[in-house]
């Protein structure tokens, strides 16, 4: 017949400094901490890399949009500059003055020449012979 020996193990013996169980737990704990730190570092590096690439992509897109807007504004400015030049043209202004305002070229007797070196001339309305 077989005999069974039952021995109770004191708790202090399992977790004591010298026990095998405590040495294995410390080694496993150290390995787990190192593995966790490496995993967190690798994950952080990956997340940073993805974030930075996304940031570069967004910034590039914004730069492209700004360049496109700049080109459109430059084209609009060029068109408006040409329009201003055409609106200021002497031929157009003369045509408007004749047609809409009823102005005409002065007759030779209406032209008064003033020379800068001579004393200022004082003209009366009778001297100018303006039409009424």
DSSP file (Angstrom, degrees, kcal/mol; ACC not computed):
  #  RESIDUE AA STRUCTURE BP1 BP2  ACC     N-H-->O    O-->H-N    N-H-->O    O-->H-N    TCO  KAPPA ALPHA  PHI   PSI    X-CA   Y-CA   Z-CA
    1    1 A X              0   0    0      0, 0.0     2,-0.3     0, 0.0     0, 0.0   0.000 360.0 360.0 360.0 148.0    0.0    0.0    0.0
    2    2 A X        -     0   0    0      2,-0.0     2,-0.4     0, 0.0     0, 0.0  -0.646 360.0-146.0 -94.6 149.2    1.1    3.5   -0.7
    3    3 A X        -     0   0    0     -2,-0.3     2,-0.5     2,-0.0     0, 0.0  -0.909   7.4-144.7-113.8 144.3    1.3    6.2    1.8
    4    4 A X        -     0   0    0     -2,-0.4     2,-0.6     2,-0.0    -2,-0.0  -0.910   8.4-156.4-109.1 127.5    0.6    9.8    1.1
    5    5 A X        -     0   0    0     -2,-0.5     2,-0.6     2,-0.0    -2,-0.0  -0.907   6.4-165.7-106.5 125.6    2.6   12.4    2.7
    6    6 A X        -     0   0    0     -2,-0.6     2,-0.5     2,-0.0    -2,-0.0  -0.944   7.9-179.4-112.3 125.5    1.1   15.8    3.0
    7    7 A X        -     0   0    0     -2,-0.6     2,-0.4     2,-0.0    -2,-0.0  -0.988  19.1-140.6-124.7 131.6    3.3   18.6    3.9
    8    8 A X        -     0   0    0     -2,-0.5     2,-0.5     1,-0.0    -2,-0.0  -0.751  15.6-140.8 -91.6 137.9    2.1   22.2    4.3
    9    9 A X        -     0   0    0     -2,-0.4     2,-0.1     2,-0.0     5,-0.0  -0.855  16.1-124.7-103.5 130.3    4.3   24.9    3.0
   10   10 A X    >>  -     0   0    0     -2,-0.5     4,-1.0     1,-0.1     3,-0.8  -0.457  15.9-127.8 -70.5 142.5    4.6   28.0    5.0
   11   11 A X  H 3> S+     0   0    0      1,-0.3     4,-1.7     2,-0.2     3,-0.5   0.850 108.1  59.6 -60.7 -36.6    3.8   31.2    3.1
   12   12 A X  H 3> S+     0   0    0      1,-0.2     4,-0.8     2,-0.2    -1,-0.3   0.809 100.5  56.2 -63.9 -30.3    7.0   32.8    4.1
   13   13 A X  H <4 S+     0   0    0     -3,-0.8    -1,-0.2     2,-0.2    -2,-0.2   0.828 106.5  49.8 -72.7 -31.5    8.9   29.9    2.4
   14   14 A X  H  < S+     0   0    0     -4,-1.0     8,-0.4    -3,-0.5    -2,-0.2   0.877 123.5  27.6 -74.9 -38.5    7.2   30.6   -1.0
   15   15 A X  H  < S+     0   0    0     -4,-1.7    -1,-0.2     6,-0.1    -2,-0.2   0.316  91.9 122.1-109.6   8.3    7.8   34.3   -1.1
   16   16 A X  S >< S-     0   0    0     -4,-0.8     3,-0.9    -5,-0.2     6,-0.3  -0.134  76.7-102.8 -66.2 167.3   11.0   34.6    0.9
   17   17 A X  T 3  S+     0   0    0      1,-0.3    -1,-0.1     5,-0.1    -4,-0.1   0.847 119.2  44.7 -60.7 -35.4   14.1   36.1   -0.5
   18   18 A X  T 3  S+     0   0    0      4,-0.1    -1,-0.3     5,-0.0    -5,-0.1   0.549  87.1 112.2 -90.5  -8.3   15.8   32.8   -1.1
   19   19 A X    <>  -     0   0    0     -3,-0.9     4,-1.5     1,-0.1     5,-0.1  -0.305  68.2-131.2 -73.7 152.9   12.9   30.9   -2.6
   20   20 A X  H  > S+     0   0    0      1,-0.2     4,-2.4     2,-0.2     5,-0.2   0.865 105.7  58.9 -66.3 -38.5   12.9   29.8   -6.2
   21   21 A X  H  > S+     0   0    0      1,-0.2     4,-2.2     2,-0.2    -1,-0.2   0.902 105.3  47.8 -61.7 -42.6    9.4   31.2   -6.8
   22   22 A X  H  > S+     0   0    0     -8,-0.4     4,-2.1    -6,-0.3    -1,-0.2   0.884 111.0  51.1 -68.6 -37.0   10.4   34.7   -5.8
   23   23 A X  H  X S+     0   0    0     -4,-1.5     4,-2.0     2,-0.2    -2,-0.2   0.902 111.4  48.1 -66.2 -39.7   13.5   34.6   -8.1
   24   24 A X  H  X S+     0   0    0     -4,-2.4     4,-2.7     2,-0.2     5,-0.2   0.901 110.8  51.2 -66.7 -40.4   11.4   33.4  -11.0
   25   25 A X  H  X S+     0   0    0     -4,-2.2     4,-2.9     2,-0.2    -2,-0.2   0.901 109.9  49.4 -64.8 -40.6    8.8   36.1  -10.5
   26   26 A X  H  X S+     0   0    0     -4,-2.1     4,-2.7     2,-0.2    -1,-0.2   0.913 113.1  46.5 -65.7 -41.5   11.5   38.8  -10.4
   27   27 A X  H  X S+     0   0    0     -4,-2.0     4,-2.4     2,-0.2    -2,-0.2   0.924 115.7  45.4 -66.3 -43.0   13.1   37.6  -13.5
   28   28 A X  H  X S+     0   0    0     -4,-2.7     4,-2.7     2,-0.2    -2,-0.2   0.893 113.5  50.5 -65.4 -39.0    9.7   37.3  -15.3
   29   29 A X  H  X S+     0   0    0     -4,-2.9     4,-2.6    -5,-0.2    -2,-0.2   0.923 110.8  48.2 -65.8 -43.7    8.7   40.7  -13.9
   30   30 A X  H  X S+     0   0    0     -4,-2.7     4,-2.5     2,-0.2    -2,-0.2   0.926 114.1  46.7 -60.7 -45.4   11.9   42.3  -15.2
   31   31 A X  H  X S+     0   0    0     -4,-2.4     4,-2.8     1,-0.2    -2,-0.2   0.908 112.5  50.1 -63.8 -41.9   11.5   40.6  -18.6
   32   32 A X  H  X S+     0   0    0     -4,-2.7     4,-2.7     2,-0.2    -2,-0.2   0.908 111.7  48.2 -64.6 -41.5    7.8   41.7  -18.7
   33   33 A X  H  X S+     0   0    0     -4,-2.6     4,-2.7     2,-0.2    -2,-0.2   0.924 113.6  46.4 -64.9 -43.6    8.7   45.3  -17.8
   34   34 A X  H  X S+     0   0    0     -4,-2.5     4,-2.5     2,-0.2    -2,-0.2   0.925 114.2  48.0 -64.0 -44.1   11.5   45.4  -20.5
   35   35 A X  H  X S+     0   0    0     -4,-2.8     4,-2.5     2,-0.2    -2,-0.2   0.909 112.7  49.1 -62.9 -42.1    9.2   43.9  -23.1
   36   36 A X  H  X S+     0   0    0     -4,-2.7     4,-2.8     2,-0.2    -2,-0.2   0.914 111.6  48.8 -63.9 -43.5    6.4   46.4  -22.1
   37   37 A X  H  X S+     0   0    0     -4,-2.7     4,-2.6     2,-0.2    -2,-0.2   0.911 112.4  48.1 -63.2 -42.6    8.8   49.3  -22.4
   38   38 A X  H  X S+     0   0    0     -4,-2.5     4,-2.7     2,-0.2     5,-0.2   0.920 112.9  48.9 -64.0 -42.5   10.1   48.2  -25.7
   39   39 A X  H  X S+     0   0    0     -4,-2.5     4,-2.8     2,-0.2    -2,-0.2   0.929 112.9  46.9 -62.3 -45.6    6.5   47.7  -27.0
   40   40 A X  H  X S+     0   0    0     -4,-2.8     4,-2.7     2,-0.2    -2,-0.2   0.897 113.2  49.2 -64.0 -40.1    5.5   51.1  -25.7
   41   41 A X  H  X S+     0   0    0     -4,-2.6     4,-2.5     2,-0.2    -2,-0.2   0.928 113.3  46.1 -64.5 -44.8    8.5   52.7  -27.3
   42   42 A X  H  X S+     0   0    0     -4,-2.7     4,-2.3     2,-0.2    -2,-0.2   0.912 114.2  48.3 -65.0 -41.7    7.9   51.0  -30.6
   43   43 A X  H  X S+     0   0    0     -4,-2.8     4,-2.8    -5,-0.2     5,-0.2   0.916 111.9  49.4 -64.4 -42.7    4.2   51.9  -30.5
   44   44 A X  H  X S+     0   0    0     -4,-2.7     4,-2.6     1,-0.2    -2,-0.2   0.913 111.2  49.3 -62.7 -42.5    5.1   55.5  -29.7
   45   45 A X  H  X S+     0   0    0     -4,-2.5     4,-2.4     2,-0.2    -1,-0.2   0.906 112.3  48.4 -63.8 -40.9    7.6   55.7  -32.5
   46   46 A X  H  X S+     0   0    0     -4,-2.3     4,-2.5     2,-0.2    -2,-0.2   0.927 112.5  47.5 -65.4 -44.8    5.1   54.3  -34.9
   47   47 A X  H  X S+     0   0    0     -4,-2.8     4,-2.7     1,-0.2    -2,-0.2   0.909 113.0  49.2 -63.4 -41.8    2.3   56.7  -33.8
   48   48 A X  H  X S+     0   0    0     -4,-2.6     4,-2.9    -5,-0.2    -1,-0.2   0.912 110.8  50.4 -63.1 -42.0    4.7   59.6  -34.1
   49   49 A X  H  X S+     0   0    0     -4,-2.4     4,-2.4     2,-0.2    -2,-0.2   0.935 112.8  45.6 -62.2 -46.6    5.8   58.6  -37.5
   50   50 A X  H  X S+     0   0    0     -4,-2.5     4,-2.4     2,-0.2    -2,-0.2   0.924 114.4  49.1 -63.3 -43.9    2.2   58.3  -38.8
   51   51 A X  H  X S+     0   0    0     -4,-2.7     4,-2.6     1,-0.2    -2,-0.2   0.928 111.8  48.2 -61.8 -44.6    1.3   61.6  -37.2
   52   52 A X  H  X S+     0   0    0     -4,-2.9     4,-2.5     2,-0.2    -1,-0.2   0.898 112.0  48.9 -66.2 -39.0    4.3   63.4  -38.7
   53   53 A X  H  X S+     0   0    0     -4,-2.4     4,-2.4     2,-0.2    -1,-0.2   0.910 112.7  48.4 -65.3 -40.7    3.6   61.9  -42.2
   54   54 A X  H  X S+     0   0    0     -4,-2.4     4,-2.7    -5,-0.2    -2,-0.2   0.899 111.2  50.5 -65.0 -40.2    0.0   63.0  -41.9
   55   55 A X  H  X S+     0   0    0     -4,-2.6     4,-2.7     2,-0.2    -2,-0.2   0.915 111.1  48.2 -63.2 -43.6    1.1   66.5  -40.8
   56   56 A X  H  X S+     0   0    0     -4,-2.5     4,-2.5     2,-0.2    -2,-0.2   0.910 112.2  49.8 -63.1 -41.9    3.4   66.8  -43.7
   57   57 A X  H  X S+     0   0    0     -4,-2.4     4,-2.2     2,-0.2    -2,-0.2   0.935 112.7  45.9 -62.6 -47.3    0.7   65.6  -46.1
   58   58 A X  H  X S+     0   0    0     -4,-2.7     4,-2.5     2,-0.2    -2,-0.2   0.917 113.1  49.9 -62.7 -42.8   -1.8   68.1  -44.7
   59   59 A X  H  X S+     0   0    0     -4,-2.7     4,-2.4     1,-0.2    -1,-0.2   0.906 110.1  50.7 -63.5 -41.3    0.7   70.9  -44.8
   60   60 A X  H  X S+     0   0    0     -4,-2.5     4,-2.3     2,-0.2    -1,-0.2   0.899 110.3  49.8 -61.6 -40.5    1.6   70.1  -48.4
   61   61 A X  H  X S+     0   0    0     -4,-2.2     4,-2.4     2,-0.2    -2,-0.2   0.909 110.5  49.6 -65.3 -41.8   -2.1   70.2  -49.3
   62   62 A X  H  X S+     0   0    0     -4,-2.5     4,-2.4     2,-0.2    -2,-0.2   0.900 110.4  50.6 -63.4 -40.4   -2.6   73.5  -47.6
   63   63 A X  H  X S+     0   0    0     -4,-2.4     4,-2.6     2,-0.2    -2,-0.2   0.918 110.1  50.3 -62.5 -43.1    0.5   74.9  -49.5
   64   64 A X  H  X S+     0   0    0     -4,-2.3     4,-2.4     1,-0.2    -2,-0.2   0.923 110.9  48.8 -60.6 -44.9   -1.0   73.7  -52.8
   65   65 A X  H  X S+     0   0    0     -4,-2.4     4,-2.4     1,-0.2    -1,-0.2   0.898 112.0  48.9 -63.4 -40.2   -4.3   75.3  -52.0
   66   66 A X  H  X S+     0   0    0     -4,-2.4     4,-2.6     2,-0.2    -1,-0.2   0.900 111.1  49.4 -66.8 -40.2   -2.6   78.6  -51.1
   67   67 A X  H  X S+     0   0    0     -4,-2.6     4,-2.5     2,-0.2    -2,-0.2   0.913 111.6  49.5 -63.2 -41.9   -0.5   78.5  -54.3
   68   68 A X  H  X S+     0   0    0     -4,-2.4     4,-2.2     2,-0.2    -2,-0.2   0.922 112.2  47.6 -62.9 -43.9   -3.7   77.8  -56.3
   69   69 A X  H  X S+     0   0    0     -4,-2.4     4,-2.5     1,-0.2    -2,-0.2   0.897 110.6  52.6 -63.0 -40.4   -5.5   80.7  -54.6
   70   70 A X  H  X S+     0   0    0     -4,-2.6     4,-2.5     1,-0.2    -2,-0.2   0.922 109.1  48.9 -61.8 -44.8   -2.5   83.0  -55.2
   71   71 A X  H  X S+     0   0    0     -4,-2.5     4,-2.2     1,-0.2    -1,-0.2   0.904 111.4  49.7 -63.2 -41.0   -2.4   82.1  -59.0
   72   72 A X  H  X S+     0   0    0     -4,-2.2     4,-2.4     2,-0.2    -1,-0.2   0.908 112.3  47.8 -63.6 -41.5   -6.2   82.8  -59.2
   73   73 A X  H  X S+     0   0    0     -4,-2.5     4,-2.6     2,-0.2    -2,-0.2   0.885 110.3  51.6 -67.6 -38.2   -5.8   86.2  -57.4
   74   74 A X  H  X S+     0   0    0     -4,-2.5     4,-2.3     2,-0.2    -1,-0.2   0.903 111.1  48.1 -64.2 -39.7   -2.8   87.2  -59.7
   75   75 A X  H  X S+     0   0    0     -4,-2.2     4,-2.3     2,-0.2    -2,-0.2   0.914 112.2  48.7 -65.9 -42.6   -4.9   86.4  -62.8
   76   76 A X  H  X S+     0   0    0     -4,-2.4     4,-2.6     1,-0.2    -2,-0.2   0.901 111.1  50.9 -63.3 -40.1   -7.8   88.4  -61.4
   77   77 A X  H  X S+     0   0    0     -4,-2.6     4,-2.5     2,-0.2    -2,-0.2   0.903 109.2  50.8 -63.0 -41.7   -5.5   91.3  -60.6
   78   78 A X  H  X S+     0   0    0     -4,-2.3     4,-2.1     2,-0.2    -2,-0.2   0.923 112.0  47.1 -62.1 -44.0   -4.1   91.1  -64.2
   79   79 A X  H  X S+     0   0    0     -4,-2.3     4,-2.1     1,-0.2    -2,-0.2   0.920 113.5  47.7 -64.3 -43.9   -7.6   91.2  -65.6
   80   80 A X  H  X S+     0   0    0     -4,-2.6     4,-2.6     2,-0.2    -1,-0.2   0.866 109.3  53.7 -67.2 -35.6   -8.6   94.1  -63.4
   81   81 A X  H  X S+     0   0    0     -4,-2.5     4,-2.3     2,-0.2    -1,-0.2   0.913 110.2  47.4 -63.4 -42.1   -5.5   96.1  -64.2
   82   82 A X  H  X S+     0   0    0     -4,-2.1     4,-2.2     2,-0.2    -2,-0.2   0.887 111.4  51.4 -65.7 -37.1   -6.2   95.7  -67.9
   83   83 A X  H  X S+     0   0    0     -4,-2.1     4,-2.3     2,-0.2    -2,-0.2   0.912 109.6  49.4 -66.3 -41.8   -9.8   96.8  -67.3
   84   84 A X  H  X S+     0   0    0     -4,-2.6     4,-1.8     1,-0.2    -2,-0.2   0.918 110.5  51.1 -62.1 -42.8   -8.7   99.9  -65.3
   85   85 A X  H  < S+     0   0    0     -4,-2.3     4,-0.4     1,-0.2    -2,-0.2   0.906 111.3  47.1 -62.5 -40.7   -6.3  100.8  -68.2
   86   86 A X  H >< S+     0   0    0     -4,-2.2     3,-0.7     1,-0.2    -1,-0.2   0.867 111.3  51.2 -70.0 -33.8   -9.1  100.5  -70.8
   87   87 A X  H 3< S+     0   0    0     -4,-2.3    -1,-0.2     1,-0.2    -2,-0.2   0.795 111.8  47.9 -72.1 -26.6  -11.4  102.6  -68.6
   88   88 A X  T 3< S+     0   0    0     -4,-1.8    -1,-0.2    -5,-0.2    -2,-0.2   0.446  81.4 128.4 -89.7  -0.7   -8.8  105.3  -68.3
   89   89 A X    <>  -     0   0    0     -3,-0.7     4,-2.4    -4,-0.4     5,-0.2  -0.286  62.7-132.6 -62.4 137.9   -7.9  105.4  -72.0
   90   90 A X  H  > S+     0   0    0      1,-0.2     4,-2.6     2,-0.2     5,-0.2   0.864 104.6  56.0 -59.6 -37.3   -8.1  109.0  -73.4
   91   91 A X  H  > S+     0   0    0      2,-0.2     4,-2.0     1,-0.2    -1,-0.2   0.920 110.0  45.1 -63.2 -42.5  -10.1  107.9  -76.4
   92   92 A X  H  > S+     0   0    0      2,-0.2     4,-2.3     1,-0.2    -2,-0.2   0.922 113.5  49.7 -65.9 -44.1  -12.8  106.4  -74.2
   93   93 A X  H  X S+     0   0    0     -4,-2.4     4,-2.5     1,-0.2    -2,-0.2   0.889 111.0  49.6 -64.1 -38.3  -12.9  109.4  -71.9
   94   94 A X  H  X S+     0   0    0     -4,-2.6     4,-2.4    -5,-0.2    -1,-0.2   0.911 109.8  51.2 -65.8 -41.1  -13.2  111.8  -74.8
   95   95 A X  H  X S+     0   0    0     -4,-2.0     4,-2.6    -5,-0.2     5,-0.3   0.908 112.3  46.1 -63.5 -41.9  -16.0  109.8  -76.3
   96   96 A X  H  X>S+     0   0    0     -4,-2.3     4,-2.2     2,-0.2     5,-1.3   0.911 111.5  52.4 -66.2 -41.8  -17.9  109.9  -73.0
   97   97 A X  H  <5S+     0   0    0     -4,-2.5     6,-2.6    -5,-0.2     4,-0.3   0.898 115.5  40.8 -62.2 -40.5  -17.2  113.6  -72.6
   98   98 A X  H  <5S+     0   0    0     -4,-2.4     4,-0.4     4,-0.2    -2,-0.2   0.935 124.0  35.5 -72.8 -46.3  -18.6  114.3  -76.0
   99   99 A X  H  <5S+     0   0    0     -4,-2.6    -3,-0.2    -5,-0.2    -2,-0.2   0.956 130.2  24.3 -77.2 -51.3  -21.6  112.0  -76.0
  100  100 A X  T  <5S+     0   0    0     -4,-2.2    -3,-0.2    -5,-0.3    -2,-0.1   0.835 132.0  33.5 -89.1 -34.1  -22.8  112.1  -72.3
  101  101 A X  S   <S-     0   0    0     -5,-1.3    -3,-0.2    -4,-0.3    -4,-0.1   0.571  95.9-128.8-100.6 -10.2  -21.6  115.4  -71.1
  102  102 A X        +     0   0    0     -4,-0.4    -4,-0.2    -6,-0.3     2,-0.1   0.749  52.5 153.9  71.5  23.3  -21.9  117.4  -74.3
  103  103 A X        -     0   0    0     -6,-2.6     2,-0.3    -7,-0.1    -1,-0.2  -0.475  20.0-173.9 -82.7 155.8  -18.3  118.7  -74.2
  104  104 A X        -     0   0    0     -2,-0.1     3,-0.1     3,-0.0     2,-0.0  -0.920  35.8 -77.2-141.8 169.1  -16.4  119.7  -77.2
  105  105 A X        -     0   0    0     -2,-0.3     2,-0.1     1,-0.1     0, 0.0  -0.382  57.4-103.5 -66.2 145.1  -12.9  120.9  -78.1
  106  106 A X        -     0   0    0      1,-0.1     2,-0.1     2,-0.1    -1,-0.1  -0.380  31.0-117.0 -71.2 147.9  -12.1  124.5  -77.2
  107  107 A X    >>  -     0   0    0      1,-0.1     3,-1.8    -3,-0.1     4,-0.6  -0.461  32.6-105.3 -76.0 158.2  -12.1  127.1  -79.9
  108  108 A X  G >4 S+     0   0    0      1,-0.3     3,-0.9     2,-0.2    -1,-0.1   0.828 120.6  55.8 -57.4 -33.1   -8.7  128.8  -80.4
  109  109 A X  G 34 S+     0   0    0      1,-0.2    -1,-0.3     3,-0.0    -3,-0.0   0.669 101.6  59.1 -74.9 -13.5   -9.9  132.0  -78.8
  110  110 A X  G <4 S+     0   0    0     -3,-1.8     2,-0.5     2,-0.0    -1,-0.2   0.578  85.1  94.2 -87.6 -10.2  -10.8  130.0  -75.6
  111  111 A X    <<  -     0   0    0     -3,-0.9     2,-0.5    -4,-0.6     0, 0.0  -0.720  57.0-167.9 -87.8 127.5   -7.3  128.8  -75.1
  112  112 A X        -     0   0    0     -2,-0.5     2,-0.5     2,-0.0    -3,-0.0  -0.969   7.8-152.2-117.9 122.8   -5.2  130.9  -72.7
  113  113 A X        -     0   0    0     -2,-0.5     2,-0.5     2,-0.0    -2,-0.0  -0.813   8.9-165.9 -95.8 130.5   -1.5  130.2  -72.6
  114  114 A X        -     0   0    0     -2,-0.5     2,-0.5     6,-0.0     6,-0.1  -0.973   7.3-152.0-118.7 125.2    0.3  131.0  -69.3
  115  115 A X    >   -     0   0    0     -2,-0.5     3,-0.9     4,-0.2    -2,-0.0  -0.826  12.5-139.4 -97.6 133.0    4.0  131.2  -69.2
  116  116 A X  T 3  S+     0   0    0     -2,-0.5    -1,-0.1     1,-0.2     4,-0.1   0.764  98.3  53.6 -65.6 -25.9    5.6  130.4  -65.9
  117  117 A X  T 3  S+     0   0    0      2,-0.1    -1,-0.2    -3,-0.0     2,-0.2   0.683  95.7  79.7 -84.8 -17.2    8.3  133.2  -66.0
  118  118 A X  S <  S-     0   0    0     -3,-0.9     3,-0.1     1,-0.1    -4,-0.0  -0.540  96.9 -89.8 -86.9 155.4    5.8  136.0  -66.6
  119  119 A X        -     0   0    0     -2,-0.2    -4,-0.2     1,-0.1    -1,-0.1  -0.282  58.6 -85.5 -60.6 150.9    3.7  137.5  -63.8
  120  120 A X        -     0   0    0      1,-0.1     2,-0.4    -4,-0.1    -1,-0.1  -0.289  43.9-129.9 -60.9 138.9    0.4  135.8  -63.3
  121  121 A X        -     0   0    0     -3,-0.1     2,-0.6     2,-0.0    -1,-0.1  -0.737  10.1-151.0 -93.3 138.4   -2.4  137.1  -65.5
  122  122 A X        -     0   0    0     -2,-0.4     2,-0.4     2,-0.0    -2,-0.0  -0.947  19.0-169.5-109.0 117.1   -5.7  138.1  -64.0
  123  123 A X        -     0   0    0     -2,-0.6     2,-0.2     3,-0.0    -2,-0.0  -0.847   9.8-149.2-110.2 141.6   -8.4  137.5  -66.5
  124  124 A X     >  -     0   0    0     -2,-0.4     4,-1.4     1,-0.1     3,-0.3  -0.595  32.3-107.8 -98.5 168.0  -12.0  138.7  -66.2
  125  125 A X  H  >>S+     0   0    0      1,-0.2     4,-1.0    -2,-0.2     5,-0.8   0.796 119.5  58.4 -68.0 -26.5  -14.9  136.8  -67.7
  126  126 A X  H  45S+     0   0    0      1,-0.2    -1,-0.2     2,-0.2     3,-0.2   0.862 104.7  50.8 -69.8 -35.0  -15.3  139.5  -70.4
  127  127 A X  H  45S+     0   0    0     -3,-0.3    -2,-0.2     1,-0.2    -1,-0.2   0.829 108.1  52.0 -70.5 -32.1  -11.7  138.8  -71.5
  128  128 A X  H  <5S-     0   0    0     -4,-1.4    -1,-0.2     2,-0.0    -2,-0.2   0.743  92.9-148.3 -77.5 -21.6  -12.3  135.1  -71.8
  129  129 A X  T  <5 -     0   0    0     -4,-1.0     2,-0.2    -3,-0.2    -3,-0.1   0.958  23.0-169.9  48.7  61.3  -15.5  135.6  -74.0
  130  130 A X      < -     0   0    0     -5,-0.8    -1,-0.2     1,-0.1     2,-0.1  -0.547  24.7-109.1 -78.4 142.6  -17.2  132.5  -72.6
  131  131 A X              0   0    0     -2,-0.2    -1,-0.1     1,-0.1    -2,-0.0  -0.434 360.0 360.0 -70.4 148.5  -20.3  131.3  -74.3
  132  132 A X              0   0    0     -2,-0.1    -1,-0.1    -3,-0.0    -2,-0.0   0.445 360.0 360.0 -97.6 360.0  -23.4  131.8  -72.3
